[in-house]
Amino acid sequence: MAKDKYPNLPDAVTKPQIASDKKAAKEETESRKADAKKRISPSDKVGPKMDRGTTKKVTAKPSASKKTPPKATSAFGKAFAENRKSGAKEFTFGGKKYNTKIKGEK
């Protein structure tokens, strides 16, 4: 009766066949896991680099030759700095009035 509904169903499945199928599936899974580990290199992993055997983070040593150049100040920045240093509360730049307050000051 079941053969009529499912023509591809084998007549009988033995325990050794089931065991061999499980073993093959397990080997395939282990093989995929091993392949996945090979594809991920240590540099691809997320997180800080750590010293082996310790819990200290490895930090790059700053090199003396790679100093960043000072940023150029804009004309507005220079005018703002001069007026703030002199104690002025307001100044005019480009025909508009500005105050010398820094964010957070009242």
C-alpha positions in Angstrom: 0.0 0.0 0.0 2.8 2.4 0.9 4.6 1.4 -2.2 1.7 2.7 -4.3 1.9 6.2 -2.7 5.7 6.3 -2.5 7.3 4.5 -5.4 10.9 5.5 -4.4 10.5 4.0 -0.9 12.8 1.0 -0.4 11.2 -2.3 0.6 13.0 -2.5 3.9 15.6 -0.3 5.6 18.0 -2.1 7.8 19.8 -0.9 10.9 23.2 -1.1 9.3 22.0 1.2 6.5 20.7 3.8 9.0 24.0 3.7 10.9 26.1 4.1 7.8 23.9 7.1 6.7 24.3 8.8 10.1 28.1 8.2 10.0 28.4 9.7 6.5 26.3 12.7 7.5 28.5 13.2 10.6 31.7 13.0 8.6 30.3 15.5 6.1 29.5 18.0 8.8 32.9 17.7 10.4 34.5 18.2 7.0 32.5 21.4 6.4 33.5 22.7 9.9 37.2 22.0 9.2 37.0 23.8 5.8 35.3 26.8 7.4 38.1 27.1 10.0 40.7 27.0 7.3 39.0 29.9 5.5 39.0 32.2 8.5 42.4 33.6 9.2 43.3 35.2 12.6 43.4 38.6 11.0 39.7 38.3 9.9 38.5 37.8 13.5 36.9 40.8 15.2 38.2 42.2 18.4 41.5 43.6 19.8 44.7 41.8 19.3 45.9 40.2 22.5 49.3 39.2 23.8 49.6 35.4 24.0 49.2 34.1 27.5 48.1 37.5 29.0 45.1 39.7 29.0 46.9 42.8 27.8 45.8 44.4 24.5 48.6 44.8 22.0 48.9 48.4 21.0 50.8 49.9 18.1 53.8 51.9 19.1 53.6 55.5 17.8 56.4 56.3 15.4 58.2 59.6 15.8 58.3 60.1 12.0 54.6 60.0 11.4 53.4 63.2 13.1 50.2 64.8 11.8 50.6 68.3 10.6 48.8 71.0 12.5 45.4 71.9 11.0 45.1 75.3 9.3 42.7 77.6 11.0 40.0 79.3 8.9 39.7 83.1 8.8 36.5 82.8 10.9 38.3 80.6 13.4 41.1 83.1 13.7 38.7 86.0 14.2 36.7 84.0 16.8 39.9 83.1 18.7 41.2 86.7 18.7 37.9 88.1 20.0 37.4 85.4 22.6 41.0 85.9 23.9 40.5 89.6 24.1 37.3 89.1 26.2 34.8 90.4 23.6 31.3 88.9 23.9 30.4 89.6 20.3 32.2 90.3 17.0 31.4 91.0 13.4 32.6 88.8 10.6 31.6 89.0 7.0 28.9 91.6 7.8 27.2 89.3 10.4 27.3 89.4 14.2 28.6 86.4 16.1 29.1 85.7 19.8 32.2 84.2 21.4 30.5 81.5 23.4 31.6 77.9 23.2 29.0 75.1 23.2 27.7 74.5 26.7 28.4 78.1 27.9 25.4 80.3 28.8 
